[in-house]
Amino acid sequence: MPITVVPSSPTWPARFEGVARALRAALDGVPGAVVEHVGSTSVPGLPAKPILDVDVIVPAADVPAAVRALEAVGYTHRGDLGLAGREAMDAPDDDPARHVYVCARGTLHVRNHLAVRDVLRRRDDLRDEYGAVKLALAADPTMEIERYLAGKSAVLQKVLAESDLTPDELRQVLRANDTSA
């Protein structure tokens, strides 16, 4: 299946807010739940796959309650998909297309997502470099998701070097995104 990367859309923030409102309402009984727009669609000016990435961040003890709350409004729980502290949820519809994850607060997964977003929002040079890499990789019609993720690793390491992640955490992120590393 080809990788599709499109120019940044000014509609992505509003589409996220619509999803976030519905998620916040569903999570009303889960104390401390925070809904964050992450991934490339959360960075103005960054080309992206046209799918919103949403992290629902809760204390670790509240992950099961958050999963149940989302199941109650039609989301389907898919498990952690190999990433401890993150539970994947399939949305009940594709409007808008989105990936929703229930994440334990403070995990490396969450800190990585927030760090990439925040660095790219403040560093136009890194945003543009990352966008160019994504577009070049997606231009290859034989591109597969594993190669796509690995191909972005070097620039993502540059981005994350601007964050508060430790050298060990940077290595963990690299290994997660590029199995050849």
OpenMM code with the backbone's topology and positions (N, CA, C; nanometers):
from openmm import Vec3, app, unit

residues = "MET PRO ILE THR VAL VAL PRO SER SER PRO THR TRP PRO ALA ARG PHE GLU GLY VAL ALA ARG ALA LEU ARG ALA ALA LEU ASP GLY VAL PRO GLY ALA VAL VAL GLU HIS VAL GLY SER THR SER VAL PRO GLY LEU PRO ALA LYS PRO ILE LEU ASP VAL ASP VAL ILE VAL PRO ALA ALA ASP VAL PRO ALA ALA VAL ARG ALA LEU GLU ALA VAL GLY TYR THR HIS ARG GLY ASP LEU GLY LEU ALA GLY ARG GLU ALA MET ASP ALA PRO ASP ASP ASP PRO ALA ARG HIS VAL TYR VAL CYS ALA ARG GLY THR LEU HIS VAL ARG ASN HIS LEU ALA VAL ARG ASP VAL LEU ARG ARG ARG ASP ASP LEU ARG ASP GLU TYR GLY ALA VAL LYS LEU ALA LEU ALA ALA ASP PRO THR MET GLU ILE GLU ARG TYR LEU ALA GLY LYS SER ALA VAL LEU GLN LYS VAL LEU ALA GLU SER ASP LEU THR PRO ASP GLU LEU ARG GLN VAL LEU ARG ALA ASN ASP THR SER ALA".split()
positions = [
    Vec3(0.0847, -0.1177, 0.0000),
    Vec3(0.0000, 0.0000, 0.0000),
    Vec3(0.0894, 0.1243, 0.0000),
    Vec3(0.0709, 0.2144, -0.0952),
    Vec3(0.1581, 0.3324, -0.1022),
    Vec3(0.1387, 0.4260, 0.0178),
    Vec3(0.2441, 0.5002, 0.0479),
    Vec3(0.2399, 0.6001, 0.1549),
    Vec3(0.1975, 0.7321, 0.0906),
    Vec3(0.0938, 0.7937, 0.1443),
    Vec3(0.0449, 0.9208, 0.0915),
    Vec3(0.0786, 1.0316, 0.1894),
    Vec3(0.1551, 1.1304, 0.1418),
    Vec3(0.1871, 1.2492, 0.2203),
    Vec3(0.1368, 1.3682, 0.1404),
    Vec3(0.0603, 1.4547, 0.2058),
    Vec3(-0.0012, 1.5695, 0.1388),
    Vec3(0.0472, 1.6988, 0.2038),
    Vec3(0.0320, 1.8112, 0.1335),
    Vec3(0.0676, 1.9394, 0.1956),
    Vec3(-0.0153, 1.9646, 0.3213),
    Vec3(0.0386, 2.0442, 0.4102),
    Vec3(-0.0311, 2.0805, 0.5329),
    Vec3(-0.1672, 2.1414, 0.5002),
    Vec3(-0.2659, 2.1080, 0.5802),
    Vec3(-0.4007, 2.1619, 0.5598),
    Vec3(-0.4395, 2.2528, 0.6755),
    Vec3(-0.4935, 2.3698, 0.6442),
    Vec3(-0.5398, 2.4577, 0.7521),
    Vec3(-0.6626, 2.4024, 0.8249),
    Vec3(-0.7229, 2.2944, 0.7728),
    Vec3(-0.8410, 2.2369, 0.8374),
    Vec3(-0.8044, 2.1382, 0.9491),
    Vec3(-0.6804, 2.0925, 0.9543),
    Vec3(-0.6451, 1.9895, 1.0524),
    Vec3(-0.6677, 2.0329, 1.1971),
    Vec3(-0.6306, 2.1537, 1.2385),
    Vec3(-0.6565, 2.1902, 1.3790),
    Vec3(-0.8059, 2.1869, 1.4156),
    Vec3(-0.8906, 2.2352, 1.3276),
    Vec3(-1.0348, 2.2350, 1.3559),
    Vec3(-1.0895, 2.0921, 1.3572),
    Vec3(-1.0402, 2.0090, 1.2686),
    Vec3(-1.0849, 1.8691, 1.2666),
    Vec3(-1.0428, 1.8000, 1.3960),
    Vec3(-0.9194, 1.8292, 1.4411),
    Vec3(-0.8761, 1.7743, 1.5690),
    Vec3(-0.9672, 1.8228, 1.6811),
    Vec3(-0.9995, 1.9503, 1.6852),
    Vec3(-1.0827, 2.0035, 1.7935),
    Vec3(-1.2185, 1.9348, 1.7985),
    Vec3(-1.2754, 1.9022, 1.6831),
    Vec3(-1.4012, 1.8289, 1.6820),
    Vec3(-1.3864, 1.6911, 1.7451),
    Vec3(-1.2797, 1.6208, 1.7083),
    Vec3(-1.2522, 1.4894, 1.7681),
    Vec3(-1.2257, 1.5048, 1.9175),
    Vec3(-1.1454, 1.6041, 1.9553),
    Vec3(-1.1084, 1.6244, 2.0955),
    Vec3(-1.2310, 1.6531, 2.1812),
    Vec3(-1.3249, 1.7336, 2.1307),
    Vec3(-1.4475, 1.7618, 2.2062),
    Vec3(-1.5224, 1.6329, 2.2378),
    Vec3(-1.5368, 1.5479, 2.1358),
    Vec3(-1.6095, 1.4215, 2.1557),
    Vec3(-1.5335, 1.3299, 2.2518),
    Vec3(-1.4019, 1.3256, 2.2397),
    Vec3(-1.3233, 1.2422, 2.3306),
    Vec3(-1.3317, 1.2944, 2.4741),
    Vec3(-1.3196, 1.4258, 2.4907),
    Vec3(-1.3284, 1.4826, 2.6264),
    Vec3(-1.4629, 1.4512, 2.6905),
    Vec3(-1.5700, 1.4592, 2.6113),
    Vec3(-1.7026, 1.4270, 2.6645),
    Vec3(-1.7083, 1.2804, 2.7072),
    Vec3(-1.6533, 1.1918, 2.6257),
    Vec3(-1.6535, 1.0487, 2.6585),
    Vec3(-1.5690, 1.0198, 2.7818),
    Vec3(-1.4647, 1.0979, 2.8021),
    Vec3(-1.3697, 1.0755, 2.9117),
    Vec3(-1.4031, 1.1572, 3.0358),
    Vec3(-1.5212, 1.2143, 3.0405),
    Vec3(-1.5595, 1.3028, 3.1505),
    Vec3(-1.5394, 1.2385, 3.2875),
    Vec3(-1.5608, 1.1086, 3.2984),
    Vec3(-1.5465, 1.0410, 3.4268),
    Vec3(-1.4062, 0.9893, 3.4559),
    Vec3(-1.3103, 1.0201, 3.3680),
    Vec3(-1.1719, 0.9749, 3.3878),
    Vec3(-1.0902, 1.0952, 3.4338),
    Vec3(-1.0536, 1.0990, 3.5619),
    Vec3(-0.9838, 1.2168, 3.6139),
    Vec3(-0.8485, 1.2375, 3.5466),
    Vec3(-0.8205, 1.3621, 3.5146),
    Vec3(-0.6896, 1.3969, 3.4615),
    Vec3(-0.6669, 1.3615, 3.3162),
    Vec3(-0.7687, 1.3152, 3.2449),
    Vec3(-0.7511, 1.2812, 3.1034),
    Vec3(-0.7240, 1.4078, 3.0228),
    Vec3(-0.6218, 1.4008, 2.9389),
    Vec3(-0.5841, 1.5122, 2.8511),
    Vec3(-0.5804, 1.4595, 2.7081),
    Vec3(-0.6363, 1.5342, 2.6147),
    Vec3(-0.6387, 1.4946, 2.4741),
    Vec3(-0.5417, 1.5844, 2.3986),
    Vec3(-0.4407, 1.5222, 2.3370),
    Vec3(-0.3354, 1.5967, 2.2672),
    Vec3(-0.3336, 1.5624, 2.1188),
    Vec3(-0.3213, 1.6664, 2.0361),
    Vec3(-0.3003, 1.6505, 1.8921),
    Vec3(-0.1503, 1.6337, 1.8726),
    Vec3(-0.1094, 1.5185, 1.8204),
    Vec3(0.0315, 1.4888, 1.7986),
    Vec3(0.0494, 1.4475, 1.6523),
    Vec3(0.1709, 1.4126, 1.6170),
    Vec3(0.1964, 1.3720, 1.4797),
    Vec3(0.2053, 1.4914, 1.3867),
    Vec3(0.2298, 1.4635, 1.2621),
    Vec3(0.2578, 1.5697, 1.1648),
    Vec3(0.1420, 1.6642, 1.1409),
    Vec3(0.0166, 1.6166, 1.1523),
    Vec3(-0.0962, 1.7072, 1.1295),
    Vec3(-0.1084, 1.8121, 1.2394),
    Vec3(-0.0345, 1.7944, 1.3488),
    Vec3(-0.0396, 1.8916, 1.4591),
    Vec3(0.0605, 2.0047, 1.4417),
    Vec3(0.1399, 1.9998, 1.3343),
    Vec3(0.2445, 2.1005, 1.3116),
    Vec3(0.2070, 2.1834, 1.1896),
    Vec3(0.1693, 2.3102, 1.2069),
    Vec3(0.1345, 2.3942, 1.0917),
    Vec3(0.2503, 2.3994, 0.9911),
    Vec3(0.2150, 2.3812, 0.8636),
    Vec3(0.3142, 2.3897, 0.7572),
    Vec3(0.3873, 2.2602, 0.7265),
    Vec3(0.3603, 2.1530, 0.8004),
    Vec3(0.4311, 2.0268, 0.7803),
    Vec3(0.3474, 1.9323, 0.6942),
    Vec3(0.4029, 1.8848, 0.5822),
    Vec3(0.3320, 1.7827, 0.5052),
    Vec3(0.3083, 1.6601, 0.5933),
    Vec3(0.1987, 1.5877, 0.5660),
    Vec3(0.1628, 1.4757, 0.6534),
    Vec3(0.0785, 1.3744, 0.5790),
    Vec3(0.0752, 1.2530, 0.6340),
    Vec3(-0.0274, 1.1593, 0.5927),
    Vec3(-0.1575, 1.2220, 0.6447),
    Vec3(-0.2642, 1.2219, 0.5657),
    Vec3(-0.3870, 1.2928, 0.6061),
    Vec3(-0.4699, 1.2161, 0.7096),
    Vec3(-0.4039, 1.1848, 0.8198),
    Vec3(-0.4678, 1.1119, 0.9294),
    Vec3(-0.4274, 1.1809, 1.0593),
    Vec3(-0.5246, 1.2223, 1.1392),
    Vec3(-0.4947, 1.2862, 1.2668),
    Vec3(-0.4407, 1.1823, 1.3649),
    Vec3(-0.3391, 1.2203, 1.4407),
    Vec3(-0.2886, 1.1369, 1.5490),
    Vec3(-0.3288, 1.2024, 1.6802),
    Vec3(-0.3927, 1.1240, 1.7668),
    Vec3(-0.4467, 1.1764, 1.8913),
    Vec3(-0.4003, 1.0878, 2.0067),
    Vec3(-0.3365, 1.1484, 2.1048),
    Vec3(-0.2997, 1.0783, 2.2269),
    Vec3(-0.3928, 1.1226, 2.3384),
    Vec3(-0.4601, 1.0261, 2.3998),
    Vec3(-0.5395, 1.0496, 2.5198),
    Vec3(-0.4469, 1.0108, 2.6342),
    Vec3(-0.4040, 1.1082, 2.7121),
    Vec3(-0.3032, 1.0863, 2.8146),
    Vec3(-0.3711, 1.0846, 2.9516),
    Vec3(-0.3468, 0.9753, 3.0250),
    Vec3(-0.4071, 0.9567, 3.1571),
    Vec3(-0.3022, 0.8966, 3.2512),
    Vec3(-0.3229, 0.9092, 3.3821),
    Vec3(-0.2359, 0.8358, 3.4744),
    Vec3(-0.2426, 0.6864, 3.4425),
    Vec3(-0.1328, 0.6164, 3.4632),
    Vec3(-0.1259, 0.4736, 3.4280),
    Vec3(-0.2414, 0.3934, 3.4888),
    Vec3(-0.2778, 0.4244, 3.6103),
    Vec3(-0.3856, 0.3500, 3.6767),
    Vec3(-0.5210, 0.3711, 3.6093),
    Vec3(-0.5354, 0.4788, 3.5317),
    Vec3(-0.6631, 0.5103, 3.4681),
    Vec3(-0.6723, 0.4651, 3.3229),
    Vec3(-0.5686, 0.3986, 3.2712),
    Vec3(-0.5727, 0.3507, 3.1323),
    Vec3(-0.6937, 0.2589, 3.1099),
    Vec3(-0.7185, 0.1584, 3.1949),
    Vec3(-0.8357, 0.0723, 3.1699),
    Vec3(-0.9676, 0.1502, 3.1690),
    Vec3(-0.9820, 0.2474, 3.2573),
    Vec3(-1.1056, 0.3264, 3.2610),
    Vec3(-1.1207, 0.4089, 3.1337),
    Vec3(-1.0114, 0.4643, 3.0843),
    Vec3(-1.0176, 0.5432, 2.9616),
    Vec3(-1.0528, 0.4542, 2.8418),
    Vec3(-0.9945, 0.3352, 2.8366),
    Vec3(-1.0282, 0.2418, 2.7284),
    Vec3(-1.1773, 0.2092, 2.7335),
    Vec3(-1.2291, 0.1775, 2.8519),
    Vec3(-1.3717, 0.1457, 2.8657),
    Vec3(-1.4593, 0.2641, 2.8244),
    Vec3(-1.4190, 0.3848, 2.8619),
    Vec3(-1.4977, 0.5035, 2.8278),
    Vec3(-1.5047, 0.5223, 2.6764),
    Vec3(-1.3952, 0.4973, 2.6077),
    Vec3(-1.3961, 0.5120, 2.4620),
    Vec3(-1.4722, 0.3976, 2.3950),
    Vec3(-1.4609, 0.2773, 2.4507),
    Vec3(-1.5404, 0.1654, 2.3975),
    Vec3(-1.6902, 0.1959, 2.4090),
    Vec3(-1.7290, 0.2628, 2.5158),
    Vec3(-1.8701, 0.2937, 2.5385),
    Vec3(-1.9268, 0.3874, 2.4324),
    Vec3(-1.8398, 0.4631, 2.3638),
    Vec3(-1.8881, 0.5535, 2.2578),
    Vec3(-1.8516, 0.5008, 2.1189),
    Vec3(-1.8182, 0.3724, 2.1098),
    Vec3(-1.8013, 0.3101, 1.9788),
    Vec3(-1.6599, 0.2805, 1.9333),
    Vec3(-1.5588, 0.3205, 2.0109),
    Vec3(-1.4208, 0.2868, 1.9736),
    Vec3(-1.3962, 0.1388, 2.0016),
    Vec3(-1.3071, 0.0782, 1.9243),
    Vec3(-1.2702, -0.0617, 1.9424),
    Vec3(-1.1263, -0.0683, 1.9924),
    Vec3(-1.1068, -0.1399, 2.1017),
    Vec3(-0.9742, -0.1538, 2.1617),
    Vec3(-0.8949, -0.2581, 2.0836),
    Vec3(-0.7736, -0.2210, 2.0376),
    Vec3(-0.6889, -0.3116, 1.9594),
    Vec3(-0.5688, -0.3622, 2.0381),
    Vec3(-0.5547, -0.3244, 2.1638),
    Vec3(-0.4398, -0.3665, 2.2424),
    Vec3(-0.3252, -0.2692, 2.2300),
    Vec3(-0.2085, -0.3079, 2.2839),
    Vec3(-0.0952, -0.2143, 2.2842),
    Vec3(-0.0113, -0.2200, 2.1570),
    Vec3(-0.0378, -0.3145, 2.0701),
    Vec3(0.0335, -0.3293, 1.9428),
    Vec3(0.1853, -0.3281, 1.9632),
    Vec3(0.2278, -0.3855, 2.0737),
    Vec3(0.3709, -0.3973, 2.0997),
    Vec3(0.4350, -0.2810, 2.1719),
    Vec3(0.3585, -0.1791, 2.2083),
    Vec3(0.4140, -0.0649, 2.2813),
    Vec3(0.3472, -0.0554, 2.4182),
    Vec3(0.4183, -0.0986, 2.5202),
    Vec3(0.3644, -0.0944, 2.6557),
    Vec3(0.3307, 0.0487, 2.6953),
    Vec3(0.2178, 0.0648, 2.7629),
    Vec3(0.1758, 0.1977, 2.8077),
    Vec3(0.0965, 0.2745, 2.7044),
    Vec3(0.0644, 0.2086, 2.5913),
    Vec3(-0.0130, 0.2730, 2.4850),
    Vec3(-0.1150, 0.1742, 2.4327),
    Vec3(-0.2405, 0.2106, 2.4356),
    Vec3(-0.3488, 0.1249, 2.3886),
    Vec3(-0.4124, 0.1861, 2.2640),
    Vec3(-0.4089, 0.1125, 2.1540),
    Vec3(-0.4636, 0.1610, 2.0269),
    Vec3(-0.6152, 0.1447, 2.0259),
    Vec3(-0.6832, 0.2446, 1.9731),
    Vec3(-0.8288, 0.2440, 1.9642),
    Vec3(-0.8700, 0.2738, 1.8196),
    Vec3(-0.9503, 0.1866, 1.7612),
    Vec3(-1.0064, 0.2137, 1.6286),
    Vec3(-1.1300, 0.3009, 1.6459),
    Vec3(-1.1350, 0.4077, 1.5669),
    Vec3(-1.2479, 0.5004, 1.5736),
    Vec3(-1.3729, 0.4363, 1.5147),
    Vec3(-1.4899, 0.4803, 1.5595),
    Vec3(-1.6146, 0.4245, 1.5078),
    Vec3(-1.6488, 0.4724, 1.3669),
    Vec3(-1.5739, 0.5711, 1.3160),
    Vec3(-1.5964, 0.6231, 1.1814),
    Vec3(-1.4644, 0.6797, 1.1284),
    Vec3(-1.4651, 0.7208, 1.0034),
    Vec3(-1.3445, 0.7768, 0.9414),
    Vec3(-1.3567, 0.9260, 0.9132),
    Vec3(-1.4456, 0.9947, 0.9837),
    Vec3(-1.4647, 1.1366, 0.9587),
    Vec3(-1.4384, 1.2159, 1.0861),
    Vec3(-1.3142, 1.2622, 1.1012),
    Vec3(-1.2001, 1.2490, 1.0102),
    Vec3(-1.1224, 1.1197, 1.0349),
    Vec3(-1.0379, 1.0853, 0.9389),
    Vec3(-0.9481, 0.9720, 0.9580),
    Vec3(-0.8567, 1.0052, 1.0751),
    Vec3(-0.8411, 0.9085, 1.1674),
    Vec3(-0.7618, 0.9362, 1.2866),
    Vec3(-0.7104, 0.8084, 1.3500),
    Vec3(-0.5967, 0.8228, 1.4173),
    Vec3(-0.5414, 0.7190, 1.5031),
    Vec3(-0.5539, 0.7727, 1.6450),
    Vec3(-0.6173, 0.6956, 1.7314),
    Vec3(-0.6375, 0.7378, 1.8700),
    Vec3(-0.5701, 0.6351, 1.9606),
    Vec3(-0.4908, 0.6865, 2.0535),
    Vec3(-0.4198, 0.6012, 2.1488),
    Vec3(-0.4465, 0.6504, 2.2906),
    Vec3(-0.4738, 0.5565, 2.3807),
    Vec3(-0.4798, 0.5874, 2.5230),
    Vec3(-0.3406, 0.5591, 2.5767),
    Vec3(-0.2785, 0.6613, 2.6356),
    Vec3(-0.1383, 0.6522, 2.6771),
    Vec3(-0.1234, 0.6835, 2.8255),
    Vec3(-0.0361, 0.6060, 2.8901),
    Vec3(-0.0030, 0.6335, 3.0296),
    Vec3(0.0867, 0.7566, 3.0358),
    Vec3(0.0494, 0.8501, 3.1198),
    Vec3(0.1242, 0.9748, 3.1365),
    Vec3(0.2708, 0.9458, 3.1708),
    Vec3(0.3610, 1.0222, 3.1084),
    Vec3(0.5025, 1.0157, 3.1416),
    Vec3(0.5815, 0.9093, 3.0691),
    Vec3(0.5163, 0.8240, 2.9910),
    Vec3(0.5905, 0.7198, 2.9193),
    Vec3(0.6756, 0.7822, 2.8092),
    Vec3(0.7771, 0.7081, 2.7669),
    Vec3(0.8637, 0.7568, 2.6594),
    Vec3(0.7834, 0.7806, 2.5326),
    Vec3(0.6873, 0.6956, 2.5059),
    Vec3(0.6037, 0.7126, 2.3864),
    Vec3(0.5377, 0.8508, 2.3847),
    Vec3(0.4766, 0.8875, 2.4952),
    Vec3(0.4085, 1.0167, 2.5054),
    Vec3(0.5101, 1.1310, 2.4980),
    Vec3(0.6170, 1.1195, 2.5728),
    Vec3(0.7180, 1.2259, 2.5736),
    Vec3(0.7792, 1.2448, 2.4353),
    Vec3(0.7988, 1.1352, 2.3621),
    Vec3(0.8500, 1.1423, 2.2253),
    Vec3(0.7523, 1.2189, 2.1362),
    Vec3(0.6251, 1.1804, 2.1381),
    Vec3(0.5250, 1.2484, 2.0547),
    Vec3(0.5194, 1.3978, 2.0840),
    Vec3(0.5126, 1.4327, 2.2117),
    Vec3(0.5018, 1.5739, 2.2480),
    Vec3(0.6289, 1.6500, 2.2129),
    Vec3(0.7450, 1.5874, 2.2311),
    Vec3(0.8719, 1.6538, 2.1999),
    Vec3(0.8835, 1.6820, 2.0505),
    Vec3(0.8531, 1.5827, 1.9675),
    Vec3(0.8608, 1.6039, 1.8219),
    Vec3(0.7677, 1.7176, 1.7817),
    Vec3(0.6444, 1.7136, 1.8279),
    Vec3(0.5477, 1.8186, 1.7948),
    Vec3(0.5992, 1.9560, 1.8373),
    Vec3(0.6426, 1.9663, 1.9622),
    Vec3(0.6809, 2.0970, 2.0152),
    Vec3(0.8061, 2.1533, 1.9476),
    Vec3(0.9054, 2.0675, 1.9214),
    Vec3(1.0264, 2.1148, 1.8526),
    Vec3(0.9916, 2.1600, 1.7110),
    Vec3(0.9128, 2.0800, 1.6389),
    Vec3(0.8797, 2.1162, 1.5007),
    Vec3(0.7925, 2.2411, 1.4938),
    Vec3(0.7135, 2.2676, 1.5940),
    Vec3(0.6319, 2.3900, 1.5955),
    Vec3(0.7199, 2.5144, 1.6139),
    Vec3(0.8318, 2.5007, 1.6819),
    Vec3(0.9136, 2.6199, 1.7058),
    Vec3(1.0349, 2.6300, 1.6139),
    Vec3(1.0710, 2.5239, 1.5430),
    Vec3(1.1894, 2.5235, 1.4568),
    Vec3(1.1485, 2.4995, 1.3114),
    Vec3(1.1243, 2.6094, 1.2379),
    Vec3(1.0831, 2.5977, 1.0982),
    Vec3(1.1859, 2.5226, 1.0140),
    Vec3(1.3149, 2.5399, 1.0455),
    Vec3(1.4183, 2.4722, 0.9663),
    Vec3(1.4065, 2.3202, 0.9803),
    Vec3(1.3862, 2.2713, 1.1009),
    Vec3(1.3706, 2.1278, 1.1215),
    Vec3(1.2375, 2.0785, 1.0651),
    Vec3(1.1337, 2.1589, 1.0789),
    Vec3(1.0034, 2.1233, 1.0202),
    Vec3(1.0179, 2.1037, 0.8704),
    Vec3(1.0866, 2.1998, 0.8040),
    Vec3(1.1011, 2.1921, 0.6587),
    Vec3(1.1899, 2.0749, 0.6168),
    Vec3(1.2952, 2.0479, 0.6931),
    Vec3(1.3820, 1.9336, 0.6624),
    Vec3(1.3043, 1.8031, 0.6775),
    Vec3(1.2298, 1.7914, 0.7850),
    Vec3(1.1500, 1.6717, 0.8085),
    Vec3(1.0450, 1.6544, 0.6985),
    Vec3(0.9789, 1.7630, 0.6621),
    Vec3(0.8788, 1.7573, 0.5558),
    Vec3(0.9378, 1.7122, 0.4233),
    Vec3(1.0565, 1.7612, 0.3901),
    Vec3(1.1213, 1.7221, 0.2647),
    Vec3(1.1547, 1.5727, 0.2652),
    Vec3(1.2012, 1.5221, 0.3773),
    Vec3(1.2315, 1.3785, 0.3881),
    Vec3(1.1041, 1.2969, 0.3698),
    Vec3(0.9968, 1.3372, 0.4357),
    Vec3(0.8701, 1.2647, 0.4253),
    Vec3(0.8196, 1.2625, 0.2812),
    Vec3(0.8251, 1.3771, 0.2139),
    Vec3(0.7781, 1.3840, 0.0752),
    Vec3(0.8642, 1.2982, -0.0168),
    Vec3(0.9960, 1.3008, 0.0025),
    Vec3(1.0857, 1.2206, -0.0813),
    Vec3(1.0586, 1.0711, -0.0617),
    Vec3(1.0424, 1.0296, 0.0614),
    Vec3(1.0140, 0.8879, 0.0878),
    Vec3(0.8802, 0.8469, 0.0273),
    Vec3(0.7787, 0.9288, 0.0433),
    Vec3(0.6452, 0.8959, -0.0065),
    Vec3(0.6386, 0.8964, -0.1590),
    Vec3(0.7333, 0.9640, -0.2246),
    Vec3(0.7344, 0.9693, -0.3709),
    Vec3(0.7712, 0.8341, -0.4323),
    Vec3(0.8296, 0.7450, -0.3539),
    Vec3(0.8663, 0.6121, -0.4017),
    Vec3(0.7417, 0.5233, -0.3979),
    Vec3(0.6909, 0.4817, -0.5148),
    Vec3(0.5670, 0.4028, -0.5158),
    Vec3(0.5807, 0.2647, -0.4517),
    Vec3(0.7035, 0.2201, -0.4293),
    Vec3(0.7232, 0.0892, -0.3655),
    Vec3(0.7461, 0.1017, -0.2149),
    Vec3(0.7340, 0.2225, -0.1624),
    Vec3(0.7622, 0.2469, -0.0207),
    Vec3(0.6670, 0.1682, 0.0684),
    Vec3(0.7231, 0.1026, 0.1689),
    Vec3(0.6458, 0.0309, 0.2689),
    Vec3(0.6633, 0.1030, 0.4015),
    Vec3(0.5691, 0.0848, 0.4916),
    Vec3(0.5667, 0.1626, 0.6157),
    Vec3(0.6933, 0.1435, 0.6984),
    Vec3(0.7489, 0.0236, 0.7041),
    Vec3(0.8703, 0.0020, 0.7838),
    Vec3(0.9873, 0.0828, 0.7282),
    Vec3(1.0030, 0.0816, 0.5953),
    Vec3(1.1100, 0.1608, 0.5318),
    Vec3(1.0847, 0.3097, 0.5487),
    Vec3(0.9591, 0.3500, 0.5415),
    Vec3(0.9220, 0.4903, 0.5602),
    Vec3(0.9622, 0.5370, 0.7002),
    Vec3(0.9267, 0.4587, 0.8014),
    Vec3(0.9627, 0.4945, 0.9392),
    Vec3(1.1144, 0.4996, 0.9563),
    Vec3(1.1833, 0.4002, 0.9038),
    Vec3(1.3298, 0.3973, 0.9155),
    Vec3(1.3925, 0.5150, 0.8413),
    Vec3(1.3362, 0.5508, 0.7278),
    Vec3(1.3905, 0.6606, 0.6475),
    Vec3(1.3776, 0.7963, 0.7142),
    Vec3(1.2841, 0.8099, 0.8071),
    Vec3(1.2654, 0.9361, 0.8796),
    Vec3(1.3516, 0.9434, 1.0054),
    Vec3(1.4124, 0.8321, 1.0445),
    Vec3(1.4798, 0.8238, 1.1741),
    Vec3(1.5902, 0.9262, 1.1939),
    Vec3(1.6751, 0.9461, 1.0926),
    Vec3(1.7884, 1.0376, 1.1102),
    Vec3(1.7408, 1.1799, 1.1395),
    Vec3(1.6427, 1.2282, 1.0642),
    Vec3(1.5958, 1.3647, 1.0881),
    Vec3(1.5191, 1.3726, 1.2199),
    Vec3(1.4473, 1.2673, 1.2561),
    Vec3(1.3781, 1.2688, 1.3850),
    Vec3(1.4765, 1.2710, 1.5009),
    Vec3(1.5910, 1.2068, 1.4852),
    Vec3(1.6930, 1.2134, 1.5897),
    Vec3(1.7447, 1.3575, 1.6036),
    Vec3(1.7587, 1.4293, 1.4904),
    Vec3(1.7977, 1.5713, 1.4972),
    Vec3(1.6923, 1.6523, 1.5715),
    Vec3(1.5668, 1.6248, 1.5417),
    Vec3(1.4566, 1.6951, 1.6079),
    Vec3(1.4601, 1.6668, 1.7576),
    Vec3(1.4704, 1.5404, 1.7927),
    Vec3(1.4656, 1.5027, 1.9339),
    Vec3(1.5897, 1.5459, 2.0108),
    Vec3(1.6989, 1.5722, 1.9403),
    Vec3(1.8184, 1.6249, 2.0073),
    Vec3(1.7910, 1.7624, 2.0664),
    Vec3(1.6860, 1.8287, 2.0207),
    Vec3(1.6460, 1.9605, 2.0708),
    Vec3(1.5487, 1.9497, 2.1881),
    Vec3(1.5204, 1.8269, 2.2310),
    Vec3(1.4237, 1.8056, 2.3395),
    Vec3(1.4967, 1.7704, 2.4683),
    Vec3(1.4182, 1.7341, 2.5702),
    Vec3(1.4779, 1.6955, 2.6979),
    Vec3(1.4952, 1.5442, 2.7116),
    Vec3(1.4814, 1.4686, 2.6023),
    Vec3(1.5034, 1.3248, 2.6097),
    Vec3(1.6511, 1.2967, 2.6343),
    Vec3(1.6779, 1.1953, 2.7128),
    Vec3(1.8157, 1.1582, 2.7455),
    Vec3(1.8777, 1.0827, 2.6277),
    Vec3(2.0107, 1.0703, 2.6244),
    Vec3(2.0740, 0.9909, 2.5176),
    Vec3(2.0207, 0.8471, 2.5116),
    Vec3(1.9964, 0.7856, 2.6263),
    Vec3(1.9406, 0.6502, 2.6266),
    Vec3(1.7999, 0.6492, 2.5667),
    Vec3(1.7193, 0.7488, 2.6007),
    Vec3(1.5842, 0.7564, 2.5440),
    Vec3(1.5885, 0.7794, 2.3932),
    Vec3(1.6832, 0.8609, 2.3467),
    Vec3(1.6987, 0.8822, 2.2025),
    Vec3(1.7306, 0.7498, 2.1329),
    Vec3(1.8169, 0.6684, 2.1927),
    Vec3(1.8497, 0.5374, 2.1350),
    Vec3(1.7267, 0.4469, 2.1330),
    Vec3(1.6478, 0.4518, 2.2379),
    Vec3(1.5256, 0.3693, 2.2417),
    Vec3(1.4285, 0.4094, 2.1312),
    Vec3(1.4123, 0.5386, 2.1093),
    Vec3(1.3237, 0.5867, 2.0032),
    Vec3(1.3783, 0.5437, 1.8672),
    Vec3(1.5075, 0.5573, 1.8484),
    Vec3(1.5687, 0.5170, 1.7217),
    Vec3(1.5446, 0.3684, 1.6959),
    Vec3(1.5676, 0.2848, 1.7963),
    Vec3(1.5461, 0.1398, 1.7800),
    Vec3(1.4000, 0.1068, 1.7499),
    Vec3(1.3072, 0.1814, 1.8097),
    Vec3(1.1648, 0.1570, 1.7859),
    Vec3(1.1251, 0.1926, 1.6436),
    Vec3(1.1871, 0.2966, 1.5876),
    Vec3(1.1504, 0.3435, 1.4537),
    Vec3(1.2324, 0.2803, 1.3431),
    Vec3(1.3513, 0.2311, 1.3756),
    Vec3(1.4413, 0.1766, 1.2736),
    Vec3(1.5027, 0.0481, 1.3276),
    Vec3(1.4450, -0.0631, 1.2912),
    Vec3(1.4897, -0.1905, 1.3448),
    Vec3(1.6297, -0.2285, 1.2986),
    Vec3(1.6830, -0.1599, 1.1988),
    Vec3(1.8204, -0.1881, 1.1547),
    Vec3(1.9225, -0.1127, 1.2392),
    Vec3(1.8750, -0.0206, 1.3251),
    Vec3(1.9669, 0.0618, 1.4061),
    Vec3(2.0224, -0.0160, 1.5238),
] * unit.nanometer
topology = app.Topology()
chain = topology.addChain("A")
for resn in residues:
    res = topology.addResidue(resn, chain)
    for name in ("N", "CA", "C"):
        topology.addAtom(name, app.Element.getBySymbol(name[0]), res)
